[in-house]
Amino acid sequence: MGKYITVLGGLVCIILGVCGILIWKWHFIALLKGCVPPVLVLGGLAAFFAGLSEIKDASQAKKEEAKDSKEKK
């Protein structure tokens, strides 16, 4: 029974959300305009640090591989 209540509550929230967006359309658009730049900055920072981490890992793996090949000789 609880699953059906959850689904019904979700549908009610979707309907209320769509009605709210339609009623306050311009406020919603202003909110989106205000959210896009910070999301781009945070996404760019995440991509930047992920790339740095990947470069660091690749460099470290190359060093370990060279060290292992020297030890085998």
C-alpha positions as CSV (number, residue, x, y, z in Angstrom):
1,M,0.0,0.0,0.0
2,G,2.9,2.4,0.8
3,K,4.3,2.1,-2.7
4,Y,1.0,3.3,-4.2
5,I,0.9,6.3,-1.8
6,T,4.5,7.1,-2.9
7,V,3.5,7.0,-6.6
8,L,0.4,9.0,-6.0
9,G,2.4,11.6,-4.0
10,G,4.9,11.8,-6.8
11,L,2.2,12.4,-9.4
12,V,0.6,15.2,-7.2
13,C,4.0,16.8,-6.8
14,I,4.6,16.7,-10.6
15,I,1.2,18.3,-11.3
16,L,1.7,21.0,-8.7
17,G,5.2,21.7,-10.0
18,V,4.1,22.0,-13.6
19,C,1.2,24.3,-12.5
20,G,3.7,26.4,-10.5
21,I,6.0,26.7,-13.5
22,L,3.1,27.7,-15.8
23,I,1.8,30.3,-13.2
24,W,5.2,31.8,-12.3
25,K,6.9,31.2,-15.7
26,W,9.0,34.4,-15.7
27,H,10.2,33.9,-12.2
28,F,11.2,30.4,-13.1
29,I,13.1,31.6,-16.2
30,A,14.8,34.2,-14.0
31,L,15.8,31.5,-11.6
32,L,17.2,29.4,-14.4
33,K,19.2,32.4,-15.7
34,G,20.6,32.9,-12.3
35,C,21.5,29.2,-11.8
36,V,23.2,28.6,-15.2
37,P,26.5,30.5,-14.5
38,P,27.2,28.9,-11.1
39,V,26.4,25.4,-12.5
40,L,28.9,26.1,-15.4
41,V,31.6,27.2,-13.0
42,L,31.1,24.3,-10.7
43,G,31.0,21.8,-13.6
44,G,34.1,23.4,-15.1
45,L,35.9,23.1,-11.8
46,A,34.9,19.4,-11.4
47,A,36.1,18.7,-15.0
48,F,39.4,20.6,-14.4
49,F,40.2,18.7,-11.2
50,A,39.2,15.4,-12.7
51,G,41.5,16.0,-15.6
52,L,44.4,17.0,-13.3
53,S,43.8,13.8,-11.3
54,E,43.8,11.7,-14.5
55,I,47.1,13.3,-15.7
56,K,48.6,12.8,-12.3
57,D,47.5,9.1,-12.2
58,A,48.8,8.5,-15.7
59,S,52.2,10.1,-14.8
60,Q,52.5,8.0,-11.7
61,A,51.6,4.8,-13.5
62,K,54.2,5.5,-16.1
63,K,56.8,6.1,-13.4
64,E,55.9,2.8,-11.7
65,E,56.0,1.0,-15.0
66,A,59.5,2.3,-15.7
67,K,60.6,1.4,-12.2
68,D,59.2,-2.2,-12.6
69,S,60.9,-2.6,-16.0
70,K,64.3,-1.5,-14.5
71,E,63.9,-4.0,-11.6
72,K,63.2,-6.9,-14.0
73,K,66.5,-6.2,-15.9
